[in-house]
Amino acid sequence: MSEPYGSHGSDRSDGSYAERAAALDAVDELGKLRAQFVLDDTVYLDGNSLGALPRSVPGRVEDVVRRQWGSLRIRSWDESGWWTAPERIGDRIAPLVGAAAGQIVVGDSTSVNVFKAVVGAVRLAAGQEEGGNGPGLRNEVLVDATTFPTDGYIAASAARLTGCTLRPVAPGEVRGALSERTAAVLLNHVDYRTGRLHDLPSLTAAIHAVGAVAVWDLCHSAGALPVGLDEHGVDLAVGCTYKYLNGGPGSPAYLYVRRDHQARFDSPLPGWNSHADPFGMDPDYTPAPGAVRGRVGTPDILSMLALEAALEVWDDVSIEAVRAKSLALTDFFLECVAAYVPEGAVESVTPSAHTERGSQVALRCADAGEVMRRLIGRGVVGDFREPDILRFGFTPLYVGFGDVERAARVLGEIFRPEHLSPSGV
């Protein structure tokens, strides 16, 4: 996939940007997947907040509601596979994040899963210490200082509950902050504001080198680029499913527990669904084996089975091909922005290096909120983050190079003098 993208994207002499976009779309092996989504003439570059609707979902949801719930009713827990959905769907997500089957359970929100993972990580670290009774010397939790706010809130609560001190640290400073006191480290694979991709393999290795446990938030990377959870020995990971996985608003999140940790993973939320004998109604809790112990209460079946239908679009799709197209899209967008937008009007805060870039581009500009409002009014949908960031997410399954060219061209037109207001936008 990377060769045809690169051969067109690097030669500026092969015609206008619109012509180049058409040529790139013509050789795009993933382009056929666009037809599997409900889309219109809008350029939709907000899939890093909410993915587009796969065409398979409405019919599946109707079946779940009318037949499974409406006719089979309680029998669907067995006959329709409701009870096993969290692990079954987890196994469908697993290849997209580089995990073998049996290590991911789907359910609850990202916030709830972050709580499970951070508390579970501290308990794993304590168990690795001599005696294993309480945090001991490992009484510090490091958290990405640039994280999405909820991760910070949850990490602070988890630290209080486990008797640890929370220490916010920029990802680039994690190595220097690690010590024998470190119990767990919570990091984002991709920064939600800037789109910066952090070095999961080397940071995980550094965390392990001091005997601590690594927890990764994959919300902005799963479905957009290779992750390699098993390959790089990640201990625990969480992620949402409504961004690049297109599971729908509020679709359930997931929790990854590395296989060799599962027998010792001590969830802070031991619900009946994670009990070894959930229908035994035993007053004493005995955790189920495997990833099942990451479950809590009754699964949210309607949204969970909508997610399962949405994941069908990934059948026979290579995440490496997705990554190649993602990088080609973001390269082309940055090139078009440089060509169309007046010099100095915007500044990219997304790294130019492929090894440091996720699947979004963040541009800083004055009056960014107003600029995004105007973009949306002209059919280019991204989003705005305070105080001055325009975010554009590139979902390779349905975004094409023609979309990219149009988005950059409209952005440039907004900054032309005839379109500027007295405030400069």
Buried (B, 14 or more C-beta within 10 A) or exposed (E): BBEBBBEBBEEEEEEEBBEBBBBBBEBBBBBEBBEBBEBEEBBBBBBBBBBBBBBBBEEBBEBBEEEBBEEBEEEBBEEBEBBEBBBBBBBBBBBBBBBEBBBBBBBBBBBBBBBBBBBBBBBBBBBBBEEEEEBBBBBBBBBBEBBBEBBBBBBBBBBEEBEBEBBBBEBEEBBEBBEEBBBBBBBBBBBBBBBBBBBBEEBBBBBBEBBBBBBBBBBBBBBBBBBBBBEBBBBBBBBBBBBBBBBBEEBBBBBBBBBEBBEEBBBBBBBBBBBEEBEEEEEEEEBBEBBBBBBBEEBBBBBBBBBBBBBBBBEEBBBEBBBBBBBBBBBBBBBBBEBBBEEEBBEBBBBEEEEBBBBBBBBBBEBBBBBBEBBBEBBBBBBBBEEBBBBBBBBBBBBBBBBBBBBBBBBBBBBEEEEEEEEEB
